[in-house]
Amino acid sequence: MTRHATSGQFVVHHSAGVTRFSRATRGIRHELDVFVDVDDPVKFSLLTLTNDGGAARSLEPVCL
């Protein structure tokens, strides 16, 4: 089952070896894919940000 995030809703989709976390809010779509290696104890993360709005946007790093 594939679902797409609507405004503010978090969607989590699990499949073999990967989990996708999705959310769309304020004109930005966030997708985080987390992969695990079959043989090694390694986790990979791929973050994709998409501007669905009509205006140009910029990002600034935040230090926590």
C-alpha angles and dihedrals in degrees: 000000000000121000129180122220117249123201110314095348118124116218124191120193122187126197135154108310097347139074123193123204113195136183136160121202137151092004095305123109116206123197123178116187116193116195129186125205116243095222108022130054092247130130123200124197127197118190118195122187120190126189105220092173127090097240127080113255133197133204129218126194117249120207115210 
